[in-house]
Amino acid sequence: MKNIADHIFDILENSVAAGATEVEIILDFHNKHFFCKIIDNGKGIKSDKVTDPFVTSRKERKVGLGLPLLKRTVESTGGSLKISNLKRGSCLEFETDLAHIDAKPFGDLPNVFIDALICWPGVDLKVFLNMGDGKKKEIFNSKKIKKIIDYSDLQQKEIRNFIYQSIDKGLQEAGIDAQFGRL
């Protein structure tokens, strides 16, 4: 994975593979530390060894590198990764110090959410910014977007650009500059 956004897309892909129909992402950024919490309603995690590259639920191959690479990425900056099962689904949380010399670039997060909307139209994806004091600000809601536009409309560059700019504006409020992939 080249950047943090790639890791988030990989986690979304894992959620979809686990049967999730709803995914909530909560982002937080302060003092050059990026926090991400992803909650889904999939079938959960069957092994406590999911960060072992030789433990995977996939049948077509014997290795799974996404979560082990994320763990290595965040721990190399002094960050952490926590994965837990919920009553229905799972919760993954990670923190990374983006100012650390070993930090990966942030990447293009708005495109991750747009790609998720296009790739998995049956999944309701909500993205929030943590505003503190238990308050969250919604910056992306695929269910609301799908009520306004048809799936075929996502092929129009102007519509994708509008969605991108809307997400980007929300990220910039949190200090994340998605256009240039840096903070």
SERO-4910 file (N, C-alpha, C, O; in steps of 0.05 Angstrom, whole numbers):
BEGIN
 pado doro    nc1    nc2    nc3   cac1   cac2   cac3    cc1    cc2    cc3    oc1    oc2    oc3
  Met    A     17    -23      0      0      0      0     18     25      0     36     27     16
  Lys    A     12     43    -18     29     66    -21     23     88     -1     40    104      6
  Asn    A     -2     89      8    -10    111     26    -33    103     44    -44     81     42
  Ile    A    -40    121     63    -61    116     82    -88    111     68   -104     93     76
  Ala    A    -94    126     48   -120    123     33   -122     95     22   -144     84     22
  Asp    A   -100     84     11   -101     57      1   -108     37     23   -123     18     18
  His    A    -98     41     47   -104     23     69   -134     25     76   -147      4     81
  Ile    A   -145     49     75   -173     52     82   -190     38     61   -210     25     67
  Phe    A   -183     40     35   -198     26     14   -196     -4     19   -216    -18     15
  Asp    A   -173    -14     26   -170    -43     31   -188    -52     54   -200    -73     53
  Ile    A   -190    -36     75   -208    -42     98   -237    -43     89   -252    -60     97
  Leu    A   -244    -23     72   -271    -23     61   -277    -48     45   -298    -60     46
  Glu    A   -257    -56     29   -260    -81     13   -264   -105     31   -280   -123     25
  Asn    A   -249   -106     54   -252   -128     73   -281   -128     85   -293   -149     88
  Ser    A   -291   -104     91   -318   -102    102   -339   -113     82   -357   -128     90
  Val    A   -336   -105     57   -354   -114     37   -352   -145     33   -373   -159     31
  Ala    A   -328   -155     33   -324   -184     31   -336   -199     55   -344   -222     52
  Ala    A   -338   -186     78   -350   -198    102   -381   -194    102   -394   -200    122
  Gly    A   -392   -184     80   -421   -181     78   -433   -156     89   -457   -154     93
  Ala    A   -416   -136     95   -426   -111    106   -444    -96     86   -437    -95     62
  Thr    A   -466    -85     96   -483    -68     79   -482    -39     89   -492    -21     76
  Glu    A   -471    -36    113   -468     -9    124   -440     -7    136   -430    -24    150
  Val    A   -426     16    129   -400     21    139   -399     50    148   -407     68    133
  Glu    A   -389     55    172   -386     82    182   -356     87    187   -342     70    200
  Ile    A   -346    109    178   -318    117    182   -318    143    197   -332    162    190
  Ile    A   -302    144    218   -299    168    234   -270    176    233   -252    160    240
  Leu    A   -265    201    223   -238    211    220   -232    233    240   -250    248    247
  Asp    A   -208    234    249   -200    255    268   -170    262    262   -155    244    255
  Phe    A   -164    287    264   -136    295    259   -129    319    277   -143    339    277
  His    A   -108    315    292    -98    337    307    -69    332    315    -61    309    319
  Asn    A    -53    353    317    -24    351    323    -10    331    305      7    316    314
  Lys    A    -17    332    279     -4    314    259    -10    285    263      2    267    250
  His    A    -29    278    282    -37    251    286    -64    246    272    -83    262    275
  Phe    A    -65    225    256    -90    218    242   -102    194    255    -89    174    259
  Phe    A   -128    196    262   -143    174    274   -165    166    255   -178    183    242
  Cys    A   -169    140    253   -190    130    235   -204    107    250   -191     88    260
  Lys    A   -230    107    250   -246     86    262   -266     77    240   -281     93    230
  Ile    A   -266     51    234   -284     40    214   -301     18    227   -291     -1    238
  Ile    A   -327     22    226   -347      4    238   -364     -7    216   -375      8    200
  Asp    A   -367    -34    215   -385    -46    195   -404    -65    208   -402    -72    231
  Asn    A   -424    -73    192   -444    -93    202   -440   -120    187   -460   -134    183
  Gly    A   -416   -126    180   -410   -152    167   -411   -175    187   -421   -172    209
  Lys    A   -399   -197    179   -401   -221    196   -380   -221    218   -378   -241    234
  Gly    A   -363   -201    220   -344   -199    242   -318   -213    234   -315   -223    212
  Ile    A   -300   -213    253   -273   -225    249   -271   -251    264   -277   -252    288
  Lys    A   -264   -272    250   -264   -299    263   -238   -306    277   -238   -324    294
  Ser    A   -217   -291    272   -191   -298    284   -179   -273    298   -182   -251    288
  Asp    A   -166   -278    320   -152   -256    333   -124   -252    321   -109   -235    331
  Lys    A   -118   -268    301    -92   -266    288    -94   -254    260    -78   -261    242
  Val    A   -113   -235    256   -117   -223    230    -94   -206    220    -92   -200    197
  Thr    A    -76   -199    238    -52   -183    230    -29   -201    223     -7   -192    217
  Asp    A    -33   -228    224    -13   -247    215    -17   -251    185    -39   -259    177
  Pro    A      4   -246    168      0   -248    140     -7   -276    130    -17   -280    107
  Phe    A     -3   -297    146     -9   -324    138    -35   -334    149    -41   -358    148
  Val    A    -51   -316    160    -78   -323    170    -98   -306    153    -97   -282    154
  Thr    A   -114   -320    138   -134   -306    121   -159   -323    119   -158   -348    121
  Ser    A   -181   -310    115   -207   -325    111   -211   -331     81   -231   -344     74
  Arg    A   -194   -320     64   -198   -324     35   -191   -353     27   -172   -365     38
  Lys    A   -206   -363      9   -202   -390     -1   -182   -391    -24   -169   -411    -29
  Glu    A   -181   -369    -40   -166   -370    -65   -136   -366    -61   -120   -373    -78
  Arg    A   -128   -356    -37    -99   -354    -31    -95   -357     -2   -113   -353     15
  Lys    A    -70   -364      5    -64   -371     33    -53   -348     50    -47   -352     73
  Val    A    -50   -325     38    -40   -302     52    -59   -278     50    -74   -276     31
  Gly    A    -58   -261     70    -73   -236     70    -55   -214     81    -47   -215    104
  Leu    A    -48   -195     64    -27   -175     72    -39   -148     80    -24   -132     92
  Gly    A    -64   -142     75    -75   -116     80    -72   -107    109    -61    -86    114
  Leu    A    -83   -122    128    -81   -114    156    -53   -116    167    -46    -98    183
  Pro    A    -37   -136    161     -9   -136    170      6   -112    160     23   -101    175
  Leu    A      1   -103    136     15    -80    125      6    -54    139     21    -36    145
  Leu    A    -20    -53    145    -31    -30    160    -18    -29    187    -10     -7    197
  Lys    A    -17    -51    201     -5    -52    228     24    -43    227     32    -27    243
  Arg    A     38    -52    207     67    -44    205     68    -14    199     86      0    210
  Thr    A     51     -4    182     51     24    174     46     42    199     61     61    203
  Val    A     26     36    214     20     53    237     39     50    260     47     69    273
  Glu    A     48     25    265     67     21    287     95     33    281    109     40    300
  Ser    A    102     35    256    128     47    249    129     77    255    150     89    256
  Thr    A    106     89    260    105    118    267     98    121    297     93    144    306
  Gly    A     98     99    312     90    101    340     60     99    344     50    103    366
  Gly    A     45     93    323     16     91    324      7     64    333     23     47    342
  Ser    A    -19     59    331    -30     34    340    -53     25    322    -65     41    307
  Leu    A    -60     -1    324    -82    -13    309    -97    -30    329    -86    -46    344
  Lys    A   -124    -27    329   -141    -42    347   -164    -53    330   -177    -38    315
  Ile    A   -169    -79    332   -191    -92    318   -208   -107    338   -198   -121    355
  Ser    A   -234   -103    336   -252   -117    354   -278   -125    340   -287   -112    321
  Asn    A   -290   -146    351   -316   -154    341   -338   -140    356   -335   -134    380
  Leu    A   -360   -134    343   -383   -123    355   -405   -144    355   -401   -166    345
  Lys    A   -429   -137    366   -451   -156    365   -457   -164    336   -461   -187    330
  Arg    A   -456   -144    319   -460   -149    290   -439   -133    275   -442   -108    272
  Gly    A   -418   -146    266   -397   -132    251   -371   -130    267   -366   -144    286
  Ser    A   -355   -111    257   -329   -107    270   -322    -77    270   -335    -60    257
  Cys    A   -302    -71    286   -292    -44    289   -262    -44    287   -249    -60    301
  Leu    A   -251    -28    270   -222    -25    266   -215      4    272   -227     22    261
  Glu    A   -195      8    289   -186     35    295   -156     36    291   -141     17    300
  Phe    A   -146     57    279   -118     61    278   -110     90    281   -126    108    276
  Glu    A    -86     94    290    -74    121    294    -46    120    282    -31    101    285
  Thr    A    -39    141    268    -12    144    257     -3    173    259    -19    191    257
  Asp    A     23    176    263     35    203    265     44    210    237     65    200    228
  Leu    A     30    228    224     37    235    196     62    252    194     72    256    172
  Ala    A     71    263    216     96    279    216    121    262    220    143    271    217
  His    A    117    237    227    139    218    232    154    214    206    143    213    185
  Ile    A    181    210    208    197    206    185    189    181    169    194    180    145
  Asp    A    178    161    182    170    136    169    141    136    160    131    116    150
  Ala    A    127    158    163     99    159    156     95    157    126    111    168    110
  Lys    A     74    143    118     67    142     90     51    168     83     40    180    100
  Pro    A     51    175     57     35    198     49      5    193     55     -3    170     57
  Phe    A    -10    214     57    -38    211     63    -54    199     41    -70    180     46
  Gly    A    -50    208     16    -65    197     -6    -90    212    -12    -96    232      1
  Asp    A   -105    203    -31   -129    217    -42   -154    205    -30   -167    189    -43
  Leu    A   -161    213     -6   -184    202      8   -211    207     -5   -227    189     -5
  Pro    A   -216    231    -16   -242    234    -30   -246    214    -52   -269    203    -55
  Asn    A   -226    207    -67   -229    187    -88   -234    160    -77   -247    143    -90
  Val    A   -224    154    -53   -229    128    -41   -259    125    -36   -271    104    -42
  Phe    A   -272    146    -26   -301    145    -20   -317    144    -46   -338    130    -47
  Ile    A   -309    159    -66   -322    158    -92   -320    131   -105   -339    120   -115
  Asp    A   -295    119   -104   -291     93   -115   -308     72   -100   -319     54   -112
  Ala    A   -310     75    -74   -327     56    -58   -356     58    -67   -370     38    -69
  Leu    A   -365     83    -71   -393     87    -80   -398     73   -107   -419     61   -111
  Ile    A   -378     75   -125   -381     63   -152   -378     32   -150   -393     18   -163
  Cys    A   -358     23   -135   -352     -6   -134   -374    -22   -119   -381    -44   -127
  Trp    A   -385    -10    -98   -404    -25    -81   -429     -8    -77   -434      2    -55
  Pro    A   -446     -6    -98   -470     10    -96   -490      0    -75   -507     15    -66
  Gly    A   -488    -25    -66   -506    -36    -46   -497    -31    -18   -511    -39      1
  Val    A   -475    -18    -14   -464    -12     13   -469     17     19   -463     35      4
  Asp    A   -481     22     43   -485     49     53   -461     58     68   -455     47     90
  Leu    A   -446     77     58   -422     87     70   -426    115     80   -435    133     65
  Lys    A   -420    119    106   -421    145    118   -394    152    129   -380    135    141
  Val    A   -385    177    124   -360    186    134   -364    211    151   -378    230    143
  Phe    A   -352    211    174   -355    233    193   -328    244    202   -308    229    202
  Leu    A   -328    269    209   -305    281    222   -312    283    252   -333    292    259
  Asn    A   -293    275    269   -297    278    297   -292    308    304   -270    318    300
  Met    A   -312    321    314   -311    349    321   -305    354    350   -304    377    359
  Gly    A   -301    333    366   -296    336    394   -322    336    410   -344    340    399
  Asp    A   -320    332    436   -344    332    454   -365    312    445   -389    317    449
  Gly    A   -357    290    432   -377    270    423   -392    278    398   -411    264    390
  Lys    A   -385    300    386   -400    310    362   -385    301    337   -360    301    336
  Lys    A   -401    293    317   -390    285    291   -403    302    269   -427    309    271
  Lys    A   -387    308    249   -398    322    225   -397    303    201   -375    293    194
  Glu    A   -419    299    189   -421    281    166   -409    296    141   -418    318    135
  Ile    A   -390    283    127   -379    295    103   -385    278     78   -380    286     56
  Phe    A   -396    254     82   -402    236     60   -424    216     69   -422    204     90
  Asn    A   -444    213     52   -465    194     58   -475    182     31   -489    196     16
  Ser    A   -466    158     25   -473    146     -1   -503    142     -5   -513    143    -27
  Lys    A   -517    136     17   -546    132     15   -560    158      6   -578    157    -11
  Lys    A   -552    181     17   -563    206      9   -557    212    -20   -573    222    -35
  Ile    A   -532    206    -28   -524    212    -56   -540    195    -75   -549    204    -96
  Lys    A   -545    169    -68   -560    151    -85   -589    159    -87   -603    151   -107
  Lys    A   -600    174    -68   -627    183    -70   -630    206    -90   -651    211   -101
  Ile    A   -608    221    -93   -608    244   -111   -600    237   -139   -613    248   -158
  Ile    A   -581    220   -143   -571    214   -170   -573    184   -175   -573    167   -157
  Asp    A   -575    177   -201   -574    149   -209   -545    139   -210   -527    155   -213
  Tyr    A   -542    113   -208   -516    101   -209   -502    109   -235   -478    115   -235
  Ser    A   -516    110   -257   -504    117   -283   -494    145   -284   -476    152   -299
  Asp    A   -506    163   -267   -496    191   -266   -468    193   -255   -454    213   -261
  Leu    A   -459    173   -241   -431    174   -230   -410    171   -252   -387    177   -247
  Gln    A   -418    164   -275   -400    163   -298   -393    191   -308   -374    195   -323
  Gln    A   -409    211   -301   -405    238   -310   -384    252   -292   -386    252   -268
  Lys    A   -364    262   -306   -341    274   -292   -350    297   -274   -339    301   -252
  Glu    A   -369    313   -283   -378    336   -268   -390    328   -241   -386    341   -221
  Ile    A   -405    306   -241   -418    296   -216   -397    286   -197   -397    292   -173
  Arg    A   -378    270   -208   -356    260   -191   -340    283   -179   -332    282   -156
  Asn    A   -335    303   -196   -319    327   -186   -334    341   -164   -322    350   -145
  Phe    A   -361    344   -167   -377    357   -146   -375    342   -120   -371    354    -98
  Ile    A   -378    316   -121   -376    299    -97   -348    301    -85   -345    304    -61
  Tyr    A   -328    300   -102   -300    303    -93   -296    329    -78   -285    329    -56
  Gln    A   -305    351    -90   -301    377    -77   -316    380    -51   -306    392    -32
  Ser    A   -339    367    -49   -354    368    -24   -340    353     -2   -338    363     20
  Ile    A   -329    329     -9   -314    314     11   -288    329     19   -281    332     42
  Asp    A   -274    340     -2   -249    354      3   -253    378     21   -237    383     39
  Lys    A   -275    392     18   -281    415     35   -284    406     64   -273    419     82
  Gly    A   -298    384     69   -300    374     96   -274    366    108   -268    371    131
  Leu    A   -257    353     92   -231    344    101   -213    368    108   -198    368    127
  Gln    A   -214    389     91   -198    413     96   -206    426    123   -189    438    136
  Glu    A   -231    424    130   -240    435    156   -226    421    179   -222    432    201
  Ala    A   -217    396    174   -203    381    195   -173    383    192   -158    371    207
  Gly    A   -164    399    172   -135    402    168   -123    383    148    -98    381    147
  Ile    A   -139    368    133   -129    348    114   -133    360     86   -155    366     78
  Asp    A   -111    363     72   -111    373     44   -110    350     25    -88    341     19
  Ala    A   -133    340     16   -134    317     -1   -123    322    -29   -113    304    -42
  Gln    A   -127    347    -39   -119    353    -66    -89    348    -70    -80    339    -91
  Phe    A    -73    356    -50    -44    353    -53    -33    329    -37     -9    324    -37
  Gly    A    -51    314    -24    -42    290    -10    -25    295     14     -9    278     21
  Arg    A    -27    319     25    -11    325     49    -27    342     68    -49    351     62
  Leu    A    -16    346     91    -29    361    112    -17    389    114    -26    405    131
***
